[in-house]
Amino acid sequence: MSEPLSTLKHCLPGKLEYFLRETCYKTVPAFIRSLLCGRNREAVFRSAMATFMKNPAASAAPGNPVLLDLVYGWGNEAWSARDEYLAACIHHALISKGPILECGSGLSTILIGAIATERKLRHCVLEHKPEWAEKVQRYLTAYGFASTFHTKPLKNYGGYDWYDVRLDELPAGFSLIICDGPPSRTKGGRYGLLPVMKNTLGKDSIILLDDGYRKDELGIAKRWQSETSLCFEVQATIRPYIRIVLS
C-alpha cells in the first residue's frame, strides 16, 4: 500500500472512495473495497442529512457542500438528480402553499419528505418500481417522514403511458409537482402528467421537470404549452431543468 491506512482519516468524504479504489486497488480485495466504499457513502449521507435537517434552506443552492455530500452519499449518480435540480426542489418546497406531488422517487423524495413533514404539507409520491419504492420508503420511515407512496404500474392511456393511479386517493390542489419520472424510455415520456393529473393540480402550481437538456422533455413542455395555459423556462447551466407555471 503506497500510503498508510492512518491517512484515511484525513481524506475528505468525497475523496475517500477514490482513495480506497485507487490507492488500495492492488492490496485490498475488491469485496472489501466495495464494503468500505459503501460504508463511507452511508456515513457521509447520515452526516449530511443531519446537517440538512437542521436548516434545509441553507442547502437550497447549487454547489452547496451538504447537497453535494447528499448526492454522493445516496450513491445513485447515474440517475440521481443533480444539485442544481435538487436545490430548486428544496427552494420551492420551502415556499409551497399546498400539497406536493412527486413523480418518480429517489434522493429528492427524502429531502422533500423532510421539508413537507416539518411544514405539515402532504407529500405524495408516484413510483412504478416496487423494489425502488421499498428502498426509498425505508429511509422515509427511518427518519419519520410522513410522505405517502403510491406504488403503481405504468398504464397505457392510448398515445402515452402514465402511472395507474386513482385520482380520488390524491389531494386536490397540488402546489408543487416535482417530475423526474417515469423513465424517458416510457411511451410518451413524462407527457402523461398534465392530461392524467390536471384535475389534481392547483392554479398557479409549479412543475419542475427534470432533464430539461433533453429534446424529449423540451418537446413535452412545448406540447403542454400548446394544449393548456402555462409558461415555462429552462433553468440551470450544467444539467438544465424546466420550470413550468400553470395559470
C-alpha positions in Angstrom: 0.0 0.0 0.0 1.5 3.3 -1.1 0.1 5.3 1.8 -0.6 4.2 5.4 -4.1 3.4 6.5 -3.8 6.3 9.0 -4.2 8.7 6.1 -7.8 7.5 5.6 -9.0 9.7 8.5 -7.5 12.8 6.7 -9.4 12.2 3.5 -12.4 14.4 2.6 -15.6 12.4 2.5 -16.0 12.7 -1.3 -12.4 11.6 -1.8 -12.2 8.6 0.4 -13.9 6.3 -2.1 -11.3 7.4 -4.7 -8.5 6.6 -2.2 -9.9 3.2 -1.5 -10.3 2.3 -5.1 -7.0 3.7 -6.4 -4.5 3.6 -3.6 -5.7 0.3 -2.2 -6.5 -1.3 -5.6 -3.6 -3.8 -5.6 -3.6 -4.7 -1.9 -7.2 -4.8 -0.8 -9.7 -7.4 -2.2 -12.5 -6.0 -4.3 -15.3 -7.0 -2.0 -13.6 -5.3 0.9 -13.1 -2.1 -1.1 -16.7 -2.2 -2.1 -17.8 -2.7 1.5 -15.6 0.2 2.7 -16.8 2.5 0.0 -20.4 1.6 0.8 -19.9 2.3 4.5 -18.2 5.6 3.6 -21.2 6.7 1.5 -23.6 5.7 4.3 -21.6 7.7 6.8 -21.4 10.8 4.5 -25.2 10.6 3.8 -26.1 10.3 7.5 -23.9 13.3 8.4 -25.2 15.4 5.5 -28.8 14.6 6.4 -28.3 15.6 10.0 -27.0 19.0 8.8 -29.7 19.3 6.1 -32.5 18.7 8.6 -31.2 21.5 10.9 -31.5 24.1 8.2 -32.8 22.9 4.7 -32.9 26.5 3.4 -29.1 26.7 3.7 -28.8 23.8 1.2 -31.0 25.3 -1.4 -28.1 26.5 -3.6 -26.2 24.6 -6.3 -22.7 23.7 -5.2 -23.6 23.6 -1.5 -21.3 21.1 0.2 -24.1 19.5 2.1 -26.1 19.0 -1.1 -23.0 17.5 -2.9 -22.4 15.1 0.0 -26.1 14.0 -0.1 -25.8 13.2 -3.8 -22.5 11.3 -3.2 -23.8 9.5 -0.1 -27.0 8.5 -1.9 -24.8 6.7 -4.4 -27.0 6.6 -7.4 -25.1 9.1 -9.5 -26.2 7.7 -12.9 -29.8 8.5 -12.2 -29.9 10.7 -9.1 -31.0 14.3 -9.6 -28.1 16.8 -9.7 -27.5 19.5 -7.2 -29.0 22.3 -9.4 -32.3 20.5 -9.7 -32.3 19.4 -6.1 -31.6 23.0 -4.9 -34.6 24.1 -7.0 -36.8 21.4 -5.5 -35.8 22.3 -1.9 -36.3 26.1 -2.6 -39.8 25.6 -4.0 -40.8 23.0 -1.3 -39.9 25.6 1.4 -42.3 28.1 -0.1 -45.0 25.8 -1.4 -48.5 26.8 -0.3 -50.1 23.4 -0.7 -49.6 19.7 -1.2 -46.5 18.4 -3.1 -46.6 15.7 -5.8 -43.5 13.8 -6.9 -43.4 11.7 -10.0 -40.6 9.2 -9.6 -38.6 8.8 -6.4 -35.1 8.9 -5.0 -32.9 11.3 -3.1 -35.3 14.2 -3.8 -38.1 12.3 -2.1 -36.2 12.1 1.2 -35.3 15.8 1.1 -38.8 16.9 0.2 -40.2 14.5 2.7 -38.2 16.2 5.4 -39.4 19.6 4.4 -43.1 18.5 3.9 -43.1 16.8 7.3 -41.7 19.9 9.1 -44.1 22.2 7.3 -47.1 19.8 7.7 -47.7 19.6 4.0 -48.9 16.5 2.2 -46.3 14.9 0.0 -47.4 12.2 -2.4 -45.0 10.1 -4.5 -45.8 8.1 -7.6 -43.4 5.2 -8.3 -43.8 2.2 -10.6 -40.9 0.1 -9.4 -41.9 -1.7 -6.1 -38.3 -2.6 -5.1 -37.2 1.0 -5.6 -40.2 2.3 -3.7 -39.3 0.0 -0.8 -35.7 1.3 -0.6 -36.8 4.9 -0.5 -39.6 4.2 1.9 -37.1 2.6 4.3 -35.3 5.9 4.5 -38.6 7.9 5.0 -39.6 5.5 7.8 -36.2 5.6 9.4 -36.3 9.4 9.6 -40.0 9.6 10.5 -41.1 11.5 7.4 -44.8 11.4 6.6 -44.7 11.1 2.8 -47.2 8.8 1.1 -46.1 6.4 -1.6 -48.4 5.3 -4.4 -46.6 2.4 -6.0 -48.5 1.8 -9.2 -47.6 0.2 -12.5 -47.5 2.2 -15.7 -50.7 2.1 -17.7 -51.3 2.7 -21.4 -53.6 5.7 -21.9 -53.5 5.5 -25.7 -50.8 7.7 -27.0 -48.7 7.6 -23.8 -48.1 5.6 -20.6 -48.5 7.0 -17.1 -48.9 5.8 -13.5 -52.1 3.8 -13.0 -53.1 5.9 -10.0 -56.6 6.6 -8.6 -57.1 10.3 -8.5 -59.5 10.0 -5.6 -56.6 8.8 -3.5 -54.8 12.1 -4.0 -55.4 15.5 -2.5 -56.6 18.3 -4.8 -54.7 21.4 -5.5 -51.1 20.3 -5.7 -49.0 23.4 -5.4 -45.7 21.9 -6.4 -45.0 19.0 -8.8 -41.6 17.5 -9.0 -41.4 15.4 -12.2 -38.4 13.1 -12.6 -40.4 10.1 -13.8 -41.3 7.8 -15.4 -38.1 7.0 -17.3 -37.6 8.6 -20.7 -38.0 5.2 -22.5 -41.6 5.2 -21.3 -44.1 5.6 -24.2 -44.7 9.4 -24.3 -42.1 10.0 -21.6 -43.5 12.3 -18.9 -46.2 13.8 -21.1 -49.0 12.0 -19.1 -48.6 14.3 -16.1 -50.9 17.0 -17.4 -53.6 15.0 -19.3 -54.0 12.5 -16.4 -53.3 14.6 -13.4 -54.7 18.0 -14.4 -57.7 17.9 -12.1 -55.4 17.5 -9.1 -53.2 20.4 -9.9 -53.9 23.8 -8.4 -54.0 27.2 -10.1 -50.6 28.7 -10.4 -48.9 25.4 -9.4 -45.3 25.0 -10.3 -43.9 22.0 -12.2 -40.2 21.3 -12.0 -39.5 19.0 -14.9 -36.0 17.4 -14.7 -33.7 16.6 -17.6 -34.5 19.9 -19.5 -31.4 19.4 -21.6 -33.1 16.5 -23.4 -35.1 17.3 -26.5 -37.9 15.0 -25.4 -38.5 16.9 -22.2 -38.4 20.2 -24.0 -40.8 18.8 -26.6 -43.2 17.8 -23.8 -43.1 21.3 -22.3 -43.9 22.8 -25.6 -46.7 20.3 -26.2 -48.2 21.1 -22.8 -47.9 24.8 -23.6 -49.9 24.3 -26.9 -52.6 22.4 -25.1 -53.1 24.5 -21.9 -52.3 27.8 -20.4 -48.8 27.8 -19.0 -45.4 29.4 -19.3 -42.0 27.7 -18.9 -38.3 28.4 -18.9 -35.2 26.3 -19.0 -33.1 26.9 -15.9 -29.6 25.8 -14.6 -26.4 25.5 -16.6 -24.7 22.2 -16.1 -27.8 20.0 -16.2 -30.8 22.1 -17.1 -34.3 21.5 -15.8 -37.6 23.1 -16.9 -39.7 25.3 -14.6 -43.3 25.5 -15.6 -46.0 27.7 -14.1 -49.6 26.8 -14.7 -52.2 29.6 -15.0 
